[in-house]
Each structure stands twice: as C-alpha cells, then as structure tokens.
Amino acid sequence: MWNYDGYFLEILNYTTVPILIGWGILGTIYVFLVQPFLSKIISFIPKKIEKKLALLIVCYLLIDFTFSVINLAYNPEILYKMVDPSL
C-alpha cells in the first residue's frame, strides 16, 4: 500500500533504508525493554483469570472481524479507497 518511488534509498518502491533502520531500532527497543516489562506484568495474572481474559479477547477480535467483513460487504467503496485513496 506504500509507494516510496523517488525517495532516498528506496527499495523496490515499497520501503526505504532509513525506514528499515527506524523499524529495526523500534523492534530492538521493544524486545529488550518493553516485552520483559509486559511479561512481568502478565505473570501476576492468576491462571483462572488468564484463561477467561484470553477467551474474552478472542471473542472481541472475532466480533470485530465479523463486523469489519459485514461493513466491507455492504460498503465495498471503503476497500476501494483503501487501495486507491484518489478515488
């Protein structure tokens, strides 16, 4: 969905080297700083609540996905605008 044609150090029009470096830095920060912190917080959740919470999140995602598909089925122009914003 991105077009970096003509940008500095672009790679096949899909990305650029500076963007790759930025995502690499952000990914490294996440892996070494954010993820261990979140793992500690998650470890405090009791097992009984953990399963219920996971089921609740899965149900929410399924409902959201269903409504998104229904919305696209009745409003296909939304998808067309996502693919080509000039429409």
N, C-alpha and C positions, 0 to 999 in steps of 0.2 A: 504494500500500500504506500510505501515511501518511494520517492524519486529524488535521488541526490545527483542527478545528471548535472555536470558542470561544477560541483562543489569540490573543494580542496581535498585531494587524495581519495576520491570516491572509488568504490569497489563495485563494479558491475551495476551502477546506479542505485543499489539497494542500501548502501551504508557508506560511511567514510571512516578513515583510520582514527581521527580524533573521537568519533562517537564510539568506536570499538574500545579505545583506551578508556574512555569515561565509564562504559558499562563494565569493563574489567575492574576498574578501581571500585565502583559501587558493589560489584559482586564480591570482591575481596573483603570490603568493609562488612558486608552482610555476613559472610561466612565466619569471619574471625571476631566480630563484635556483637552483632545483633542476634544471630542464631544461638550462640551459647546463652545469652541473656534470656531469650524466649524459652529455651529448653529448661532453664532453671525454674522459670515461672510455671511452665506446663507441668513440671514434675510435682508441683504442690497440689495439683488437681486430683481429688480422690478417684479411684477406679470406677466406682458406681456412677459418679457424675460424668466421668470422662466418656464412657460409652453413650450415655444419654446426650451429652453435648455433641459428640461426633454425629450421632443419628439426627439431631436437630439441624446441624449444619448441612448434612447431606440432603435432608428434606427441603431446606431452604433453597439450596442450589438447584435441585430438581424442579421445584416450583418456579424459580426464576428462569430456568432454561425453558420450561414449558411455556410460560407467558411470553418469552422472547420469540420463540418459534411461532406462536399464535400471532403475535404482533407482526412479524415479518410476513406471515401467510396472508394477512388481511391488508398489509401496507407494504407491498414489495418496493415501492419507491424509496423507502428508507434504506434498503440494501443497495439500490442503485446509487443513492447519494453517498453511501459509504465507499463504494468502489470508485465513483467518479464525482467528486464534490462540485464540479462545474455544472452538473445537471440541475 
